[in-house]
Amino acid sequence: MALGQHGGDYTGFVAGENPFFDAENHQCPRFLETPLRAARSPGMKHALIIGASGGIGAALHAALDEKRAAVTGLSRSADGLDVTDEASVARVLGALDPEYDLIIVATGALEINGARPEKALSQLDPSALENQFRVNAIGPALVLKHAVRLLPTDRPARFAALSARVGSIGDNRLGGWYSYRTAKAALNQLIHSAAIELTRSHKKLACVALHPGTVQTAFTRNYVGRHPSVPPSEAAGNLLTVLDGLTPEHTGRFFDWAGKEIPW
């Protein structure tokens, strides 16, 4: 499946046009407002980045390197990891040894095979909808399925998938973007449900969905316009600050880049 702006990888992400623009959160950063400021989790010493060749994934890798974490970065271009193919996910993740304090799924796609976000129901195409689900919902779900064994059960850890504010049903005031919105909403439900299950086996895990904000990548070039945005390095720093503040009490929730909870 061709991905246009992704150079062959399901990576990049976020922002945009009217539905995407995160106007509220691009003023002065409000890092870790009250539910996240109260506690800090232990440092992220061993991290796994899925989608490490994309703008945000590469920036996360670099930021964690600066923190002297041991980072494993995986992508389709470098490692043959196709998150939409379970055999590929099982093979690549099956070759890794536990344990990781942090696993981030930074894959995603907005335009697939040239299909742009829909502005009206009349533009809805079944194949475009299916492709969005494969990349933005099924892919991260398969990663989580096969990554569970890589997470420790006896100490704090975090699993995060990059979602999008437009996947929030409660925050949807503009409509449109049917396929992308729906796929991200499905991802949010998958993360929430998995977090409930994993509280039984991984009691110290925080499993969350994260909205990185409007980020300057090739993926967003046609959608940012004049809206304020941040470079990938700044987005990565924001996300790692949020992740560093997570505790098991935050599992199953949806946070933005500044640590503010987003309604489902």
C-alpha beads as a LAMMPS data file, in Angstrom:
LAMMPS data file: protein, C-alpha beads

264 atoms
263 bonds

1 atom types
1 bond types

-500.0 500.0 xlo xhi
-500.0 500.0 ylo yhi
-500.0 500.0 zlo zhi

Masses

1 110.0

Atoms # bond

1 1 1 0.000 0.000 0.000
2 1 1 1.408 3.353 -1.004
3 1 1 1.676 5.993 1.656
4 1 1 2.560 9.156 -0.183
5 1 1 4.287 11.399 2.321
6 1 1 5.723 8.650 4.480
7 1 1 8.566 7.409 2.355
8 1 1 7.292 3.860 2.728
9 1 1 6.766 3.864 6.494
10 1 1 3.616 4.177 8.561
11 1 1 5.187 6.982 10.525
12 1 1 4.996 10.686 11.046
13 1 1 1.746 12.161 12.268
14 1 1 -0.317 14.722 13.304
15 1 1 -1.846 18.035 12.886
16 1 1 -3.554 20.109 10.674
17 1 1 -6.082 21.906 8.921
18 1 1 -9.161 22.979 10.838
19 1 1 -10.033 19.637 12.478
20 1 1 -6.419 18.947 13.411
21 1 1 -5.264 22.284 14.736
22 1 1 -4.719 22.221 18.462
23 1 1 -5.260 25.933 19.076
24 1 1 -5.922 25.592 22.780
25 1 1 -2.625 23.883 23.430
26 1 1 -0.242 25.945 21.324
27 1 1 0.145 28.910 23.584
28 1 1 2.473 28.641 26.552
29 1 1 3.153 24.976 27.455
30 1 1 1.351 23.806 30.570
31 1 1 3.396 20.733 31.298
32 1 1 1.830 18.210 33.583
33 1 1 -1.099 19.922 35.133
34 1 1 -2.620 18.223 38.149
35 1 1 -3.195 14.800 37.593
36 1 1 0.326 14.231 36.321
37 1 1 2.411 16.651 38.339
38 1 1 1.961 14.846 41.629
39 1 1 4.394 12.000 40.978
40 1 1 7.379 11.080 38.870
41 1 1 8.051 7.562 37.677
42 1 1 11.552 6.079 37.577
43 1 1 13.732 6.984 34.618
44 1 1 13.236 5.401 31.208
45 1 1 16.354 3.250 30.928
46 1 1 15.357 0.788 28.203
47 1 1 13.043 2.007 25.450
48 1 1 11.512 0.586 22.273
49 1 1 10.319 2.948 19.528
50 1 1 8.044 1.517 16.828
51 1 1 8.133 3.815 13.801
52 1 1 11.615 5.129 14.531
53 1 1 12.216 6.395 10.989
54 1 1 9.360 8.918 11.072
55 1 1 9.614 12.528 12.181
56 1 1 8.343 12.044 15.723
57 1 1 9.765 8.537 16.119
58 1 1 13.259 9.651 15.113
59 1 1 13.033 12.657 17.440
60 1 1 11.950 10.437 20.326
61 1 1 14.887 8.140 19.638
62 1 1 17.296 11.089 19.652
63 1 1 15.820 12.569 22.831
64 1 1 16.077 9.261 24.653
65 1 1 19.646 8.854 23.434
66 1 1 20.434 12.204 25.044
67 1 1 18.989 10.881 28.295
68 1 1 21.413 7.951 27.982
69 1 1 18.629 5.412 27.667
70 1 1 19.234 2.183 25.793
71 1 1 16.964 2.631 22.774
72 1 1 15.818 0.097 20.206
73 1 1 14.266 1.704 17.156
74 1 1 12.242 -0.293 14.638
75 1 1 10.668 0.680 11.318
76 1 1 9.498 -0.853 8.101
77 1 1 12.281 0.667 5.992
78 1 1 15.113 -0.418 8.275
79 1 1 13.788 -3.597 9.868
80 1 1 10.992 -4.867 7.637
81 1 1 8.411 -4.250 10.345
82 1 1 4.968 -3.924 8.748
83 1 1 2.571 -3.185 11.590
84 1 1 -0.409 -4.148 9.429
85 1 1 0.932 -7.711 8.998
86 1 1 0.762 -9.812 12.154
87 1 1 3.373 -12.258 10.906
88 1 1 5.794 -9.370 10.478
89 1 1 5.012 -7.956 13.927
90 1 1 5.388 -11.380 15.559
91 1 1 8.699 -12.047 13.774
92 1 1 10.351 -8.696 14.512
93 1 1 9.133 -8.294 18.089
94 1 1 9.681 -11.994 18.747
95 1 1 13.392 -11.492 18.137
96 1 1 13.649 -8.974 21.009
97 1 1 14.574 -9.815 24.575
98 1 1 12.638 -8.367 27.533
99 1 1 12.361 -6.035 29.314
100 1 1 11.543 -2.484 28.217
101 1 1 10.591 0.312 30.623
102 1 1 9.007 2.234 27.748
103 1 1 7.397 1.189 24.472
104 1 1 6.076 3.874 22.117
105 1 1 4.131 3.217 18.922
106 1 1 4.837 6.259 16.749
107 1 1 3.369 4.898 13.522
108 1 1 0.440 6.372 11.659
109 1 1 -0.810 7.687 8.333
110 1 1 -3.229 10.374 7.242
111 1 1 -3.121 9.974 3.457
112 1 1 -2.978 6.382 2.189
113 1 1 -2.924 5.606 -1.522
114 1 1 -3.678 9.255 -2.204
115 1 1 -6.957 9.273 -0.271
116 1 1 -7.239 12.633 1.478
117 1 1 -9.367 13.282 4.576
118 1 1 -13.044 13.455 3.687
119 1 1 -14.935 16.730 4.019
120 1 1 -18.351 15.155 3.315
121 1 1 -20.076 11.781 3.614
122 1 1 -20.261 11.638 -0.173
123 1 1 -16.460 11.281 -0.228
124 1 1 -16.404 8.248 2.058
125 1 1 -14.723 5.277 0.379
126 1 1 -14.762 1.750 1.876
127 1 1 -11.211 0.940 0.853
128 1 1 -9.886 4.204 2.318
129 1 1 -11.730 3.505 5.562
130 1 1 -10.308 -0.027 5.695
131 1 1 -6.765 1.213 5.046
132 1 1 -7.053 3.759 7.842
133 1 1 -8.126 1.042 10.261
134 1 1 -5.274 -1.222 9.196
135 1 1 -2.583 1.397 9.756
136 1 1 -3.947 3.510 12.613
137 1 1 -5.868 0.987 14.717
138 1 1 -5.020 -2.609 13.817
139 1 1 -1.286 -1.918 13.524
140 1 1 -0.779 -0.483 17.032
141 1 1 -3.096 -3.162 18.458
142 1 1 -0.932 -5.906 16.937
143 1 1 2.178 -4.261 18.339
144 1 1 0.657 -4.182 21.817
145 1 1 -0.466 -7.799 21.511
146 1 1 3.061 -8.985 20.754
147 1 1 4.833 -6.474 23.005
148 1 1 3.164 -7.491 26.257
149 1 1 5.849 -10.101 26.945
150 1 1 8.499 -7.365 26.623
151 1 1 7.060 -5.314 29.491
152 1 1 8.092 -5.963 33.108
153 1 1 5.466 -7.188 35.539
154 1 1 7.272 -6.263 38.739
155 1 1 8.269 -2.627 38.198
156 1 1 6.936 0.566 36.591
157 1 1 6.694 0.703 32.816
158 1 1 4.846 2.657 30.149
159 1 1 3.233 1.715 26.852
160 1 1 2.046 4.608 24.681
161 1 1 0.486 4.815 21.235
162 1 1 0.358 8.103 19.365
163 1 1 -3.271 8.927 18.747
164 1 1 -4.907 12.216 17.747
165 1 1 -7.266 14.712 19.314
166 1 1 -9.529 14.284 16.277
167 1 1 -10.107 10.704 17.461
168 1 1 -11.938 12.046 20.505
169 1 1 -15.711 11.666 20.189
170 1 1 -16.381 14.068 23.051
171 1 1 -14.112 16.746 21.544
172 1 1 -15.464 16.465 17.980
173 1 1 -17.117 19.771 17.089
174 1 1 -16.284 20.025 13.386
175 1 1 -17.090 16.621 11.873
176 1 1 -15.472 15.462 8.647
177 1 1 -12.268 13.432 8.326
178 1 1 -14.406 10.323 8.735
179 1 1 -11.897 7.561 8.080
180 1 1 -9.012 9.034 10.048
181 1 1 -11.185 10.140 12.977
182 1 1 -12.868 6.767 13.222
183 1 1 -9.610 4.805 13.052
184 1 1 -8.075 6.918 15.824
185 1 1 -11.221 6.537 17.918
186 1 1 -10.891 2.771 17.473
187 1 1 -7.246 2.980 18.559
188 1 1 -8.301 4.845 21.693
189 1 1 -10.817 2.133 22.581
190 1 1 -8.234 -0.586 21.977
191 1 1 -5.749 1.130 24.297
192 1 1 -8.377 1.710 26.973
193 1 1 -9.597 -1.895 26.887
194 1 1 -6.074 -3.325 26.874
195 1 1 -5.132 -1.163 29.842
196 1 1 -7.992 -2.678 31.849
197 1 1 -6.849 -6.211 31.043
198 1 1 -3.190 -5.458 31.741
199 1 1 -3.890 -4.151 35.239
200 1 1 -4.288 -7.825 36.195
201 1 1 -0.857 -8.937 34.973
202 1 1 1.141 -5.673 34.879
203 1 1 0.041 -3.817 37.973
204 1 1 2.715 -1.125 37.643
205 1 1 2.097 -0.369 33.953
206 1 1 0.691 2.845 32.517
207 1 1 -0.861 2.092 29.104
208 1 1 -2.026 5.307 27.412
209 1 1 -2.897 7.097 24.185
210 1 1 -1.054 10.360 23.506
211 1 1 -1.821 13.319 21.246
212 1 1 1.505 14.929 20.213
213 1 1 0.018 18.200 18.977
214 1 1 0.720 19.903 15.654
215 1 1 4.169 18.757 14.576
216 1 1 6.242 19.922 11.619
217 1 1 6.885 16.813 9.513
218 1 1 6.576 15.884 5.855
219 1 1 3.410 14.097 6.913
220 1 1 1.723 17.352 7.942
221 1 1 3.085 19.673 5.269
222 1 1 -0.227 19.974 3.430
223 1 1 -2.293 20.474 6.578
224 1 1 -0.453 22.801 8.933
225 1 1 -0.866 25.965 6.858
226 1 1 -0.395 29.068 9.015
227 1 1 -1.295 27.299 12.241
228 1 1 1.314 27.317 15.026
229 1 1 3.292 24.097 15.139
230 1 1 6.416 22.693 16.754
231 1 1 9.452 20.846 15.374
232 1 1 9.700 17.098 16.065
233 1 1 12.427 17.620 18.661
234 1 1 10.144 19.844 20.744
235 1 1 7.228 17.444 20.337
236 1 1 9.414 14.568 21.503
237 1 1 10.498 16.498 24.573
238 1 1 6.874 17.296 25.398
239 1 1 5.817 13.668 25.074
240 1 1 8.685 12.366 27.183
241 1 1 7.826 14.885 29.909
242 1 1 4.274 13.544 29.970
243 1 1 5.476 9.941 29.945
244 1 1 7.885 10.622 32.776
245 1 1 4.983 11.768 34.939
246 1 1 2.803 8.719 34.384
247 1 1 2.008 6.266 37.157
248 1 1 -0.229 3.167 37.143
249 1 1 -3.118 5.423 38.216
250 1 1 -3.000 7.049 34.773
251 1 1 -3.363 3.822 32.808
252 1 1 -6.135 3.588 30.247
253 1 1 -6.349 7.332 29.686
254 1 1 -5.795 9.781 26.814
255 1 1 -3.431 12.746 27.277
256 1 1 -2.230 15.575 25.077
257 1 1 1.330 16.819 24.678
258 1 1 1.000 19.090 27.728
259 1 1 -0.318 16.405 30.040
260 1 1 -3.955 17.495 29.854
261 1 1 -6.482 14.680 29.685
262 1 1 -8.593 14.492 26.514
263 1 1 -12.161 13.121 26.644
264 1 1 -12.744 9.891 24.794

Bonds

1 1 1 2
2 1 2 3
3 1 3 4
4 1 4 5
5 1 5 6
6 1 6 7
7 1 7 8
8 1 8 9
9 1 9 10
10 1 10 11
11 1 11 12
12 1 12 13
13 1 13 14
14 1 14 15
15 1 15 16
16 1 16 17
17 1 17 18
18 1 18 19
19 1 19 20
20 1 20 21
21 1 21 22
22 1 22 23
23 1 23 24
24 1 24 25
25 1 25 26
26 1 26 27
27 1 27 28
28 1 28 29
29 1 29 30
30 1 30 31
31 1 31 32
32 1 32 33
33 1 33 34
34 1 34 35
35 1 35 36
36 1 36 37
37 1 37 38
38 1 38 39
39 1 39 40
40 1 40 41
41 1 41 42
42 1 42 43
43 1 43 44
44 1 44 45
45 1 45 46
46 1 46 47
47 1 47 48
48 1 48 49
49 1 49 50
50 1 50 51
51 1 51 52
52 1 52 53
53 1 53 54
54 1 54 55
55 1 55 56
56 1 56 57
57 1 57 58
58 1 58 59
59 1 59 60
60 1 60 61
61 1 61 62
62 1 62 63
63 1 63 64
64 1 64 65
65 1 65 66
66 1 66 67
67 1 67 68
68 1 68 69
69 1 69 70
70 1 70 71
71 1 71 72
72 1 72 73
73 1 73 74
74 1 74 75
75 1 75 76
76 1 76 77
77 1 77 78
78 1 78 79
79 1 79 80
80 1 80 81
81 1 81 82
82 1 82 83
83 1 83 84
84 1 84 85
85 1 85 86
86 1 86 87
87 1 87 88
88 1 88 89
89 1 89 90
90 1 90 91
91 1 91 92
92 1 92 93
93 1 93 94
94 1 94 95
95 1 95 96
96 1 96 97
97 1 97 98
98 1 98 99
99 1 99 100
100 1 100 101
101 1 101 102
102 1 102 103
103 1 103 104
104 1 104 105
105 1 105 106
106 1 106 107
107 1 107 108
108 1 108 109
109 1 109 110
110 1 110 111
111 1 111 112
112 1 112 113
113 1 113 114
114 1 114 115
115 1 115 116
116 1 116 117
117 1 117 118
118 1 118 119
119 1 119 120
120 1 120 121
121 1 121 122
122 1 122 123
123 1 123 124
124 1 124 125
125 1 125 126
126 1 126 127
127 1 127 128
128 1 128 129
129 1 129 130
130 1 130 131
131 1 131 132
132 1 132 133
133 1 133 134
134 1 134 135
135 1 135 136
136 1 136 137
137 1 137 138
138 1 138 139
139 1 139 140
140 1 140 141
141 1 141 142
142 1 142 143
143 1 143 144
144 1 144 145
145 1 145 146
146 1 146 147
147 1 147 148
148 1 148 149
149 1 149 150
150 1 150 151
151 1 151 152
152 1 152 153
153 1 153 154
154 1 154 155
155 1 155 156
156 1 156 157
157 1 157 158
158 1 158 159
159 1 159 160
160 1 160 161
161 1 161 162
162 1 162 163
163 1 163 164
164 1 164 165
165 1 165 166
166 1 166 167
167 1 167 168
168 1 168 169
169 1 169 170
170 1 170 171
171 1 171 172
172 1 172 173
173 1 173 174
174 1 174 175
175 1 175 176
176 1 176 177
177 1 177 178
178 1 178 179
179 1 179 180
180 1 180 181
181 1 181 182
182 1 182 183
183 1 183 184
184 1 184 185
185 1 185 186
186 1 186 187
187 1 187 188
188 1 188 189
189 1 189 190
190 1 190 191
191 1 191 192
192 1 192 193
193 1 193 194
194 1 194 195
195 1 195 196
196 1 196 197
197 1 197 198
198 1 198 199
199 1 199 200
200 1 200 201
201 1 201 202
202 1 202 203
203 1 203 204
204 1 204 205
205 1 205 206
206 1 206 207
207 1 207 208
208 1 208 209
209 1 209 210
210 1 210 211
211 1 211 212
212 1 212 213
213 1 213 214
214 1 214 215
215 1 215 216
216 1 216 217
217 1 217 218
218 1 218 219
219 1 219 220
220 1 220 221
221 1 221 222
222 1 222 223
223 1 223 224
224 1 224 225
225 1 225 226
226 1 226 227
227 1 227 228
228 1 228 229
229 1 229 230
230 1 230 231
231 1 231 232
232 1 232 233
233 1 233 234
234 1 234 235
235 1 235 236
236 1 236 237
237 1 237 238
238 1 238 239
239 1 239 240
240 1 240 241
241 1 241 242
242 1 242 243
243 1 243 244
244 1 244 245
245 1 245 246
246 1 246 247
247 1 247 248
248 1 248 249
249 1 249 250
250 1 250 251
251 1 251 252
252 1 252 253
253 1 253 254
254 1 254 255
255 1 255 256
256 1 256 257
257 1 257 258
258 1 258 259
259 1 259 260
260 1 260 261
261 1 261 262
262 1 262 263
263 1 263 264
